[in-house]
């Protein structure tokens, strides 16, 4: 079947600086091979009796009204084009399977308009429109907006003008108020990185030869019912209950008093951003503190998340500078230990109706621990991936199953999370608590030997302090810098630079 040629035009064009959201995505998006989050997809059913011409007109109107879909990014600027053409692939449906129109190659933000579309037909008539959008132009919330707007345009329903676009957001970010907000966020996160443990998942590689992650998915109707009950009783949002359940079992296993949960914030708290098509979601860190009272942990997690989300918008370049300063000052890498994704309503994961099944390719990040929340209503759907060097598949299943059991038990009253999940990890005599985290003393000694030469520094722990004893002829400042740089090159958790250097006397 012939492709559909869609012409579009919009009321405004021009050149503006990039938004912090656009710059944030460009920092991690793949220029060659799209990762799971680089291209976002959605499907919209076409009304019966609709024609191919009507589908083309709806797509043209959608791109014309949303500037993000006709914008190119290069050299720190966004270029909004007044008009253009989109070639839409048309395929005839065969069977009942999906995958009629795959995302294809990675978008080049400097060359490609950030949208691809396909029309699936049955007996020659359009019945489904598939959209693939680059993450530089839309986040998950924006995809919800695009899906709703395309459905309205296909049905012939009127839409109010799209009044706020990435160009407008870029202008706001450069006003005094916008700059104050962004700088305030960087200061907030700089304090967090300077004060909070930066390595919350210090565990030995029990299986050093293993590769990848153990990934499991859970579906549970009883947990969904219990979740609604716990959320109503505590007055918190349901995602906070699930996050607290997972973090409680994780900290119980790792023997840590708390952990840092890396979570996405949608940043759509302002009225003008409610129907905004662009990318404003950015990663935040929610501190979690373990407690023998699960309901207390739930309330604390909800409060911590709300506090973190106030600072969810920031300049990624400025934050990267602050992160580097914190790493050098504290002698440890800011590991992304634990990622929690709330992708309710957007996930492509096929969830089990009940129980657990192996996960299939819906993961986004490569952190040692990734917990995904896919569904909250009717069935609790979530997934857990653990670095295979740290845990077995059975342990992964026990932690994920423990999340279900803990939430169900909490519906009948407060419980101690220690009774769920798996026993605390065994680290051996070489592991100690120092500098607010678990430290592999032998691992630190090996890094110091590699940086300074064997025997130049002797590493020990005094109280909570990690100390390096060096010879009286050693240049302490140079040695400290060398060890910190070596630590920052390490990818293994539990390796932290000494906080104090003691020169030999006599």
C-alpha positions in Angstrom: 0.0 0.0 0.0 1.2 3.5 -0.7 2.5 5.7 2.1 0.5 8.7 3.3 2.0 12.1 2.8 1.0 14.5 5.6 1.7 18.2 5.3 1.7 20.3 8.4 2.1 24.0 9.3 1.9 26.0 12.5 1.4 29.6 13.5 4.9 30.2 14.9 8.4 29.4 14.0 11.8 30.7 15.2 14.9 29.9 17.2 15.1 29.8 21.0 17.5 28.4 23.6 16.9 24.8 24.7 15.0 24.1 27.9 16.6 22.3 30.8 14.3 19.4 30.0 15.6 19.1 26.4 19.2 19.4 27.6 18.5 16.8 30.3 17.3 14.2 27.7 20.2 15.0 25.3 22.6 14.1 28.0 21.6 10.4 28.0 19.7 9.7 24.8 21.5 7.3 22.5 22.7 8.9 19.2 23.0 5.5 17.4 20.8 2.9 19.0 17.6 3.8 20.8 17.2 2.5 24.3 13.9 1.6 25.9 13.2 5.2 26.9 14.7 7.1 23.9 11.5 6.6 21.8 8.1 6.7 23.4 5.1 5.1 21.6 1.3 5.2 21.7 -1.6 3.9 19.7 -5.0 5.5 18.9 -8.0 3.7 17.4 -9.5 5.3 14.3 -13.3 5.9 14.4 -15.3 3.7 12.1 -16.1 5.1 8.7 -13.1 7.3 8.9 -11.0 7.8 5.7 -7.3 7.9 5.1 -7.6 11.6 4.2 -9.2 12.3 7.6 -6.4 10.5 9.4 -3.8 12.5 7.5 -5.6 15.8 8.3 -5.7 14.8 12.0 -2.0 14.0 12.1 -1.2 17.3 10.3 -3.3 19.3 12.7 -1.6 17.6 15.7 1.9 18.4 14.5 0.8 21.9 13.5 -0.6 22.7 17.0 2.3 21.2 19.0 5.6 23.0 18.3 7.6 20.3 20.0 6.8 17.9 17.1 8.2 20.3 14.5 11.4 21.3 16.4 15.0 20.4 15.8 17.7 20.7 18.4 21.4 21.6 17.8 24.1 23.7 19.3 22.2 24.5 22.5 19.2 25.9 20.6 15.7 24.7 19.5 14.6 25.5 16.0 10.8 25.5 15.5 9.8 25.0 11.9 6.7 26.6 10.4 5.9 23.8 8.1 7.0 20.4 6.8 6.0 17.0 5.5 5.7 13.7 7.4 5.7 10.5 5.4 3.4 8.0 7.2 3.8 4.3 6.6 0.6 2.4 5.9 0.5 -1.3 6.6 -2.3 -3.8 6.4 -3.0 -5.8 9.6 -2.2 -9.5 9.5 -3.3 -11.7 12.3 -3.8 -10.3 15.8 -0.2 -9.6 16.7 1.4 -6.3 17.5 4.5 -4.9 15.9 3.0 -3.7 12.7 5.0 -0.5 12.9 8.2 -0.7 15.0 10.0 2.4 16.3 12.9 2.1 13.8 16.2 3.8 14.0 17.2 6.4 16.6 16.1 9.9 16.0 18.8 12.5 15.2 17.5 15.6 17.1 19.5 17.9 14.8 18.0 16.5 11.6 14.8 14.5 12.2 11.5 15.9 13.2 10.9 14.0 16.5 7.8 12.1 15.3 7.1 9.1 13.2 3.6 7.7 12.5 2.1 4.7 10.9 -1.4 3.7 10.0 -2.6 0.2 10.3 -5.5 -0.8 8.0 -8.0 -3.6 7.9 -9.3 -4.5 4.4 -7.8 -1.2 3.3 -9.6 1.0 5.8 -7.6 2.7 8.6 -8.3 1.4 12.1 -5.2 2.3 14.2 -2.6 5.1 14.3 0.7 4.4 15.9 2.9 7.3 17.0 6.6 7.1 17.9 8.0 10.3 19.5 11.6 11.1 20.5 12.0 11.6 24.2 13.5 15.1 23.5 10.0 16.2 22.4 7.8 14.4 24.9 7.9 12.6 28.3 5.3 10.1 29.4 2.8 12.8 30.5 3.1 14.5 27.2 2.4 11.2 25.4 -0.9 11.0 27.3 -1.7 14.5 26.0 -0.8 13.6 22.4 -2.9 10.4 22.6 -5.9 12.3 23.9 -5.5 15.2 21.3 -5.1 12.8 18.4 -8.2 10.9 19.5 -10.2 14.1 19.6 -8.9 15.2 16.2 -9.8 11.9 14.6 -13.3 12.1 16.1 -13.7 15.7 14.8 -14.0 17.2 18.3 -12.7 20.8 18.7 -9.6 21.5 20.8 -8.6 24.7 22.4 -5.4 26.2 21.0 -2.1 24.8 22.5 -1.0 27.9 24.4 2.3 26.8 26.0 5.3 25.3 24.2 9.0 24.5 24.8 9.9 27.9 23.4 7.7 29.5 26.1 9.3 27.3 28.7 12.8 28.4 27.6 11.8 32.0 27.9 10.5 31.5 31.4 13.6 29.7 32.5 15.6 32.8 31.7 13.5 35.2 33.6 14.6 36.1 37.1 11.9 33.9 38.7 12.9 31.0 36.4 16.6 31.3 37.2 15.9 31.5 40.9 13.9 28.3 40.8 16.6 26.4 38.8 19.4 27.7 41.0 17.4 26.8 44.2 17.0 23.3 42.9 20.8 22.9 42.3 21.5 24.2 45.8 19.0 21.8 47.3 20.5 18.7 45.5 24.0 19.8 46.2 23.2 19.8 49.9 21.6 16.4 49.6 24.7 14.9 47.9 27.0 16.5 50.4 25.0 15.2 53.4 23.4 11.9 52.5 25.2 8.5 52.0 26.1 8.3 48.4 26.5 4.5 48.3 23.5 2.8 49.8 23.9 -0.6 48.2 27.3 -1.7 49.4 27.2 -5.4 48.8 29.9 -8.0 47.9 29.9 -9.5 44.4 28.9 -13.0 45.5 28.7 -14.1 41.9 31.4 -12.0 40.1 31.1 -13.9 36.8 27.4 -13.4 36.4 26.0 -11.0 33.8 22.9 -8.9 33.6 20.0 -8.8 36.0 17.4 -11.2 37.4 14.2 -9.6 36.3 10.7 -10.6 37.5 7.2 -9.2 37.1 4.4 -9.5 39.7 0.6 -9.3 39.3 -1.6 -9.3 42.4 -5.2 -8.4 42.9 -5.2 -8.9 46.7 -2.2 -6.5 46.9 -4.1 -3.9 44.9 -7.1 -4.1 47.3 -4.8 -3.9 50.3 -2.8 -1.0 48.7 -6.0 1.1 48.4 -6.8 0.4 52.0 -3.4 1.4 53.3 -3.3 4.5 51.2 -6.7 5.6 52.4 -5.8 4.9 56.1 -2.5 6.8 56.0 -3.7 9.6 53.7 -0.8 9.1 51.2 -0.6 8.4 47.5 -0.6 4.7 46.5 2.9 4.9 44.8 4.4 5.9 48.1 3.1 2.8 49.8 4.6 0.5 47.1 7.9 2.5 47.2 8.1 2.2 51.0 7.4 -1.6 50.9 10.2 -2.2 48.4 12.7 0.1 50.2 11.9 -1.5 53.5 12.7 -5.0 52.2 15.8 -3.7 50.4 17.3 -2.0 53.5 16.5 -5.0 55.6 18.4 -7.2 53.1 21.4 -4.8 52.8 21.5 -4.0 56.6 21.4 -0.3 55.9 19.5 2.3 57.9 18.2 3.8 54.7 18.7 4.2 51.0 18.3 6.7 48.2 15.5 6.1 45.7 16.1 7.6 42.3 12.7 8.5 41.0 11.3 10.5 38.1 9.3 13.6 38.9 6.8 14.7 36.2 7.2 18.4 37.1 3.7 19.3 36.0 2.6 21.2 39.1 2.1 24.5 37.3 -1.2 25.1 35.4 0.5 25.9 32.2 2.3 22.6 32.2 -0.8 20.4 32.6 -1.3 19.9 28.9 2.3 20.8 27.9 3.8 18.7 25.1 7.5 18.7 25.8 9.9 17.0 28.2 9.9 18.4 31.7 10.2 15.1 33.8 13.6 14.8 35.5 15.1 12.5 38.0 15.0 13.2 41.7 16.3 11.4 44.7 13.9 10.4 47.5 15.6 9.6 50.8 14.2 6.5 52.6 14.7 5.8 56.3 14.1 2.3 57.6 11.7 1.8 60.5 10.2 -1.2 62.4 6.9 0.4 61.7 5.8 0.0 58.1 3.1 2.6 58.3 5.6 5.1 59.7 7.8 4.4 56.7 4.9 4.9 54.4 4.2 8.4 55.8 7.8 9.4 55.8 8.3 8.2 52.2 5.3 10.2 51.0 6.6 13.3 52.8 10.1 12.8 51.5 8.9 12.4 47.9 6.7 15.5 48.1 9.7 17.5 49.4 12.0 16.2 46.7 9.5 16.9 43.9 9.5 20.6 44.8 13.0 20.7 43.3 12.4 18.4 40.4 13.4 21.0 37.8 17.1 21.8 37.4 19.8 22.6 35.0 21.5 19.2 34.4 24.9 20.8 33.6 24.9 22.7 36.9 23.8 19.7 38.8 26.6 17.6 37.2 29.1 20.2 38.4 27.7 20.0 42.0 27.7 16.2 41.8 31.4 16.2 40.8 32.2 18.5 43.7 30.4 16.3 46.2 32.1 13.2 44.9 35.6 14.7 45.2 34.8 16.1 48.7 33.4 12.9 50.0 35.7 10.5 48.2 33.0 8.3 46.8 31.0 8.1 43.6 27.4 9.2 43.6 26.2 5.7 42.6 22.7 5.4 41.2 22.0 2.4 43.5 18.2 2.1 43.4 15.9 3.3 40.6 12.2 3.3 41.2 10.0 3.9 38.0 6.4 4.8 38.3 5.2 4.1 34.7 1.5 3.4 35.5 -0.5 3.7 32.3 2.5 3.8 30.0 4.4 0.5 30.3 4.7 -2.0 27.5 5.4 -4.8 30.0 3.0 -7.8 29.7 2.0 -8.4 33.4 1.0 -11.7 34.8 -2.6 -11.9 36.0 -1.5 -13.4 39.2 1.8 -14.4 40.7 5.3 -13.9 39.2 6.8 -14.4 35.8 10.2 -13.6 34.2 10.4 -10.0 32.9 10.8 -9.3 29.2 12.7 -6.2 28.2 10.7 -3.3 29.8 13.7 -2.1 31.9 15.1 1.4 31.3 18.1 1.9 33.6 21.1 -0.2 34.4 21.2 0.4 38.2 22.0 -2.6 40.4 18.4 -2.5 41.7 15.5 -1.3 39.6 11.9 -1.4 40.9 9.1 -0.6 38.5 5.5 0.2 39.3 3.3 -0.6 36.3 -0.3 -0.7 37.6 -2.1 0.2 40.9 -5.8 -0.2 40.2 -7.5 -3.6 40.2 -4.2 -5.4 40.0 -0.9 -4.3 41.5 1.7 -4.7 38.8 5.3 -4.2 39.5 8.7 -5.6 38.6 12.1 -6.0 40.2 15.5 -6.4 38.6 18.6 -7.1 40.7 22.2 -7.3 39.5 23.0 -11.0 39.1 26.4 -10.4 40.7 24.6 -9.5 44.0 21.7 -11.9 44.3 20.2 -15.1 43.0 17.0 -15.4 41.0 15.2 -16.9 44.1 16.3 -14.0 46.3 15.0 -11.6 43.7 11.7 -13.4 43.7 11.5 -13.5 47.5 12.0 -9.7 47.7 9.4 -9.0 45.0 7.0 -11.5 46.6 7.7 -9.8 50.0 6.4 -6.5 48.6 3.1 -8.2 48.0 2.9 -9.9 51.3 3.9 -6.8 53.3 1.3 -4.6 51.7 -1.4 -7.3 52.2 -0.4 -7.7 55.8 -0.4 -3.9 56.4 -4.1 -3.6 55.4 -4.9 -5.3 58.8 -2.6 -3.0 60.8 0.9 -2.0 61.3 3.7 -4.6 60.8 7.5 -4.8 61.1 8.9 -5.1 57.6 11.8 -7.3 59.0 9.4 -10.2 58.9 9.2 -10.2 55.1 11.7 -10.4 52.3 15.0 -12.3 52.7 17.6 -12.5 55.5 20.2 -9.8 55.8 23.2 -10.1 53.4 26.4 -11.7 54.7 29.4 -9.6 53.9 32.3 -11.2 55.8 34.9 -9.7 58.1 36.4 -7.4 55.5 33.3 -5.2 55.3 32.7 -2.4 57.8 30.4 0.6 58.3 32.4 3.8 57.6 31.6 7.2 56.1 27.9 6.4 56.4 27.9 3.3 54.3 29.1 -0.2 54.0 32.8 -0.3 52.9 34.9 -3.1 51.5 38.1 -2.5 53.4 40.2 -4.9 51.2 38.7 -3.2 48.1 39.8 0.2 49.4 43.3 -1.1 50.1 43.5 -2.5 46.6 42.5 0.8 45.1 45.0 2.7 47.3 47.8 0.3 46.3 47.0 0.7 42.6 47.0 4.5 43.0 50.0 5.0 45.2 52.0 1.8 44.9 51.8 -1.3 47.2 52.3 -0.5 50.9 52.4 3.3 50.6 49.1 3.6 52.5 47.6 1.3 55.1 43.8 1.5 55.4 41.9 1.0 58.6 38.7 2.1 60.3 38.5 4.1 63.5 34.9 4.6 64.7 33.0 5.7 61.6 36.1 7.2 59.9 38.1 5.6 57.2 41.8 6.4 57.7 44.9 6.0 55.6 48.3 5.7 57.4 51.1 6.9 55.1 54.9 7.3 55.4 56.4 10.5 56.7 57.8 11.3 53.3 54.5 11.0 51.5 52.9 14.1 50.0 49.5 13.7 51.7 47.6 16.1 49.5 48.8 14.4 46.3 48.1 11.0 47.7 44.6 11.9 48.7 43.9 13.3 45.3 45.2 10.2 43.6 43.1 7.8 45.7 40.0 9.9 45.2 40.5 9.9 41.4 41.0 6.1 41.5 37.9 5.6 43.6 35.8 7.7 41.2 36.9 5.5 38.3 35.7 2.4 40.2 32.3 1.1 39.3 32.1 -1.3 42.2 30.1 -0.3 45.3 31.7 -0.4 48.7 34.9 1.4 47.6 35.3 4.8 49.3 38.3 7.0 49.7 39.7 7.6 53.2 38.5 10.7 54.9 41.7 11.2 56.9 45.4 10.7 56.2 47.8 10.2 59.1 51.5 10.7 58.4 53.9 8.4 60.3 55.8 10.2 63.0 59.6 9.8 63.6 
